[in-house]
Amino acid sequence: MNFLLVLLFMVVSTFFGATGSLFLKKGSKDFKFNIPKLIKNWKLMLGTFFYVVSALIFVWVLKSTELSVLYPMNSLAYIWVAFLSIKYLNEKMSALKWIAVLLIIIGVFFVTQ
């Protein structure tokens, strides 16, 4: 598979995983250890769905690329989570956290070379 296509699928996979985290966080507000209530908690269900889709894309891409290249690319999810947390959870990012995000981007760049 073309490396640019692999990169595109990994970006999509990590975005879906980050979106899953966002919905799990939102759904955790109403979390109860009660099966009927869990099923009715659409945010938890949607978060789980996004995680499953993310994992399926990742497994599919694993067929064509080395794990040592793909797995570090999974750290892109941390970047998506940072942006989604700012936008939808009103979380704040310190300068140190932005430096960490930049280091993740640099690390992914070097691993994929």
C-alpha positions as semicolon CSV with decimal commas, in nm:
position;residue;x (nm);y (nm);z (nm)
1;M;0,000;0,000;0,000
2;N;0,122;0,350;-0,082
3;F;0,276;0,517;0,226
4;L;0,067;0,834;0,180
5;L;-0,245;0,619;0,185
6;V;-0,120;0,446;0,501
7;L;-0,060;0,787;0,657
8;L;-0,410;0,902;0,561
9;F;-0,570;0,591;0,712
10;M;-0,364;0,633;1,029
11;V;-0,474;0,996;1,062
12;V;-0,836;0,883;1,024
13;S;-0,785;0,596;1,269
14;T;-0,627;0,819;1,533
15;F;-0,898;1,083;1,486
16;F;-1,168;0,820;1,535
17;G;-0,988;0,695;1,847
18;A;-0,961;1,048;1,986
19;T;-1,327;1,111;1,910
20;G;-1,407;0,787;2,091
21;S;-1,217;0,917;2,395
22;L;-1,412;1,241;2,383
23;F;-1,748;1,063;2,383
24;L;-1,638;0,820;2,655
25;K;-1,541;1,119;2,870
26;K;-1,876;1,287;2,806
27;G;-2,063;0,961;2,868
28;S;-1,875;0,892;3,190
29;K;-2,077;1,170;3,353
30;D;-2,385;0,942;3,348
31;F;-2,197;0,613;3,394
32;K;-2,370;0,345;3,603
33;F;-2,288;-0,025;3,641
34;N;-2,630;-0,112;3,508
35;I;-2,666;-0,283;3,168
36;P;-2,992;-0,111;3,060
37;K;-2,854;0,231;3,160
38;L;-2,524;0,159;2,982
39;I;-2,710;0,073;2,663
40;K;-2,914;0,393;2,689
41;N;-2,599;0,603;2,743
42;W;-2,558;0,703;2,378
43;K;-2,234;0,892;2,443
44;L;-2,068;0,579;2,581
45;M;-2,206;0,373;2,295
46;L;-2,084;0,626;2,036
47;G;-1,742;0,640;2,203
48;T;-1,718;0,262;2,192
49;F;-1,823;0,263;1,826
50;F;-1,550;0,512;1,736
51;Y;-1,291;0,304;1,923
52;V;-1,395;-0,012;1,738
53;V;-1,382;0,162;1,398
54;S;-1,040;0,304;1,488
55;A;-0,912;-0,043;1,582
56;L;-1,051;-0,200;1,263
57;I;-0,878;0,061;1,047
58;F;-0,554;0,008;1,240
59;V;-0,569;-0,371;1,198
60;W;-0,639;-0,331;0,826
61;V;-0,339;-0,098;0,783
62;L;-0,119;-0,339;0,982
63;K;-0,138;-0,579;0,688
64;S;0,074;-0,351;0,472
65;T;0,317;-0,163;0,697
66;E;0,564;-0,235;0,973
67;L;0,435;-0,216;1,329
68;S;0,745;-0,021;1,431
69;V;0,633;0,258;1,197
70;L;0,257;0,240;1,261
71;Y;0,252;0,222;1,637
72;P;0,434;0,551;1,696
73;M;0,188;0,709;1,452
74;N;-0,085;0,614;1,701
75;S;0,048;0,896;1,918
76;L;-0,123;1,135;1,677
77;A;-0,435;1,056;1,880
78;Y;-0,287;1,259;2,166
79;I;-0,279;1,562;1,939
80;W;-0,642;1,513;1,834
81;V;-0,743;1,467;2,198
82;A;-0,573;1,794;2,291
83;F;-0,765;1,987;2,025
84;L;-1,096;1,813;2,093
85;S;-1,057;1,870;2,468
86;I;-1,001;2,241;2,415
87;K;-1,297;2,276;2,180
88;Y;-1,557;2,048;2,339
89;L;-1,453;2,015;2,705
90;N;-1,320;2,369;2,756
91;E;-0,990;2,235;2,886
92;K;-0,683;2,458;2,896
93;M;-0,345;2,379;2,744
94;S;-0,032;2,508;2,914
95;A;0,282;2,601;2,724
96;L;0,442;2,278;2,843
97;K;0,157;2,073;2,697
98;W;0,194;2,252;2,361
99;I;0,567;2,172;2,366
100;A;0,477;1,807;2,427
101;V;0,237;1,813;2,130
102;L;0,513;1,959;1,913
103;L;0,753;1,686;2,028
104;I;0,497;1,420;1,937
105;I;0,468;1,566;1,587
106;I;0,848;1,576;1,550
107;G;0,878;1,220;1,680
108;V;0,617;1,087;1,436
109;F;0,795;1,267;1,153
110;F;1,129;1,103;1,236
111;V;0,981;0,756;1,284
112;T;0,811;0,767;0,945
113;Q;1,132;0,864;0,760
